[in-house]
Amino acid sequence: MKTKTNELLEQHQQSRTKCLVYTRVMGYYRPVESFNIGKKGEHKQRIHFKEC
């Protein structure tokens, strides 16, 4: 199913760049892409909250 968003992404595919996501692990930051499959799954299940 083609949506307007998908069409825009396809048009600009050449100008897109990879975005690295870092997360804090044991006091330092690591890229999520270096995690094993289990840790990546755990990262996706995390719930983000805003501190009042």
Beta strands, then each sheet from edge to edge (+ up, - down):
strand 1: 22-25
strand 2: 28-31
sheet 1: 1+ 2-
end
